[in-house]
Amino acid sequence: MRPSNASSRPRILIVDDNRSVVDMLSDTVISLGYDAEIALGGRSALASFAARRPDAVLLDIRMPGMDGPEVLAEIRRIDRDVPVLIVTATWDQTTARALLRSGAFDLLHKPVDREYLALALAAALGGDAAALTAASAARLRP
């Protein structure tokens, strides 16, 4: 996928209400070769998304005000194609299925594994989906 910004690096919008999580994810995303943009909450995420369409989104589920599922729904109204990867500390199978049906590309558990994040972003941006599938299967094995 070709980056939507002037830089040659894809831009990843990181959305979480916890500043330390945003900083950690931003550092990781940058170290993986992407540009990072941050939003501390759902409403600011949507404003940022509308102003400068990112190439992918890392989105927390539980946030005050406007939560992740609401943000995902709004993003899908604006753009059906931008990959949205859910990043959360807590989720169950019912929530995971609902988010995937709502258009999430993948779900990542906090603390985020750097190697899996690299695979997930590469697959989301048009890379090797088979590698992501193998990594998903491996992380779900007991």
Phi and psi in degrees as a GROMACS rama.xvg file:
@    title "Ramachandran Plot"
@    xaxis  label "Phi"
@    yaxis  label "Psi"
@TYPE xy
-83.9908  133.476  ARG-2
-59.3177  144.568  PRO-3
-88.1339  -3.28215  SER-4
-106.64  176.028  ASN-5
-69.6297  -26.8871  ALA-6
-70.7101  159.145  SER-7
-83.3606  -3.95872  SER-8
-98.1813  134.621  ARG-9
-60.2278  145.984  PRO-10
-102.354  128.468  ARG-11
-111.15  123.611  ILE-12
-88.6358  122.526  LEU-13
-107.523  121.215  ILE-14
-121.612  117.822  VAL-15
-161.83  152.132  ASP-16
-89.2336  -4.73239  ASP-17
-101.9  114.827  ASN-18
-59.6437  -38.9695  ARG-19
-66.9796  -35.383  SER-20
-66.8882  -44.8216  VAL-21
-60.0183  -44.2706  VAL-22
-63.3878  -43.4958  ASP-23
-64.2103  -46.339  MET-24
-65.1463  -39.1501  LEU-25
-61.6144  -46.8499  SER-26
-58.9787  -42.6021  ASP-27
-66.2458  -46.5111  THR-28
-59.4474  -43.712  VAL-29
-64.9897  -41.3941  ILE-30
-65.8462  -21.7741  SER-31
-85.9491  -1.71886  LEU-32
98.0317  16.8076  GLY-33
-110.77  162.557  TYR-34
-88.3075  143.985  ASP-35
-117.434  137.575  ALA-36
-126.177  139.486  GLU-37
-116.884  151.562  ILE-38
-140.907  126.543  ALA-39
-95.1847  67.1389  LEU-40
131.393  165.842  GLY-41
-65.2657  -46.1738  GLY-42
-65.0277  -43.121  ARG-43
-67.7493  -30.4468  SER-44
-63.3384  -44.5039  ALA-45
-66.9873  -37.8178  LEU-46
-63.382  -44.4213  ALA-47
-64.9598  -42.1969  SER-48
-61.0844  -44.7931  PHE-49
-68.4484  -36.5693  ALA-50
-74.5061  -41.9365  ALA-51
-142.007  91.133  ARG-52
-54.6008  118.438  ARG-53
-78.6221  169.598  PRO-54
-85.4714  -23.4989  ASP-55
-159.922  162.547  ALA-56
-130.278  134.388  VAL-57
-104.779  118.182  LEU-58
-127.715  124.327  LEU-59
-74.2854  152.787  ASP-60
-85.5207  -52.7309  ILE-61
-94.7002  108.517  ARG-62
-141.635  145.545  MET-63
-69.3012  154.837  PRO-64
82.5485  -88.2699  GLY-65
-117.274  113.956  MET-66
-84.0975  173.903  ASP-67
-56.7381  -47.6272  GLY-68
-58.8422  -36.3589  PRO-69
-66.9446  -42.2112  GLU-70
-63.6824  -44.0143  VAL-71
-58.3548  -45.1094  LEU-72
-60.3733  -42.979  ALA-73
-66.606  -41.891  GLU-74
-59.9258  -42.5004  ILE-75
-65.8643  -29.2299  ARG-76
-69.0649  -34.3473  ARG-77
-81.1536  -43.427  ILE-78
-149.926  116.337  ASP-79
-79.3622  -14.0057  ARG-80
-104.294  -24.4517  ASP-81
-63.9155  129.842  VAL-82
-70.7143  131.488  PRO-83
-118.548  118.363  VAL-84
-105.4  122.998  LEU-85
-82.3135  130.979  ILE-86
-122.899  116.262  VAL-87
-151.141  156.294  THR-88
-85.9924  -26.455  ALA-89
-135.275  130.803  THR-90
-162.541  154.416  TRP-91
-118.469  173.761  ASP-92
-61.092  -38.4506  GLN-93
-64.3385  -45.9237  THR-94
-63.697  -43.9754  THR-95
-59.5128  -47.5357  ALA-96
-61.4077  -43.2305  ARG-97
-62.3336  -42.0559  ALA-98
-66.8213  -40.5768  LEU-99
-65.9497  -39.8514  LEU-100
-65.54  -28.9517  ARG-101
-81.2834  -2.9385  SER-102
113.547  6.61068  GLY-103
-68.6081  143.795  ALA-104
-80.2476  -40.3457  PHE-105
-161.456  166.363  ASP-106
-122.058  131.371  LEU-107
-121.297  137.146  LEU-108
-94.5173  135.834  HIS-109
-78.5081  143.006  LYS-110
-69.7627  139.673  PRO-111
-72.6349  129.785  VAL-112
-75.3821  122.055  ASP-113
-57.56  -44.1229  ARG-114
-64.4111  -42.6204  GLU-115
-67.1979  -39.5839  TYR-116
-60.1265  -41.8063  LEU-117
-60.0401  -45.1587  ALA-118
-65.3232  -43.6108  LEU-119
-63.5971  -44.4981  ALA-120
-66.279  -41.5082  LEU-121
-60.5546  -44.3588  ALA-122
-66.2431  -42.0908  ALA-123
-62.7769  -32.9631  ALA-124
-94.5057  18.1402  LEU-125
100.913  15.0492  GLY-126
-88.5209  -144.222  GLY-127
-84.1847  95.7388  ASP-128
-67.5389  -30.081  ALA-129
-63.8531  -39.5369  ALA-130
-64.4881  -38.5713  ALA-131
-65.6793  -42.5704  LEU-132
-60.4077  -43.8755  THR-133
-64.1688  -41.6337  ALA-134
-65.7602  -39.3647  ALA-135
-61.9792  -45.9569  SER-136
-62.7427  -40.7493  ALA-137
-65.8926  -39.5584  ALA-138
-75.8802  -17.6214  ARG-139
-91.0526  -10.4226  LEU-140
-71.3284  142.921  ARG-141
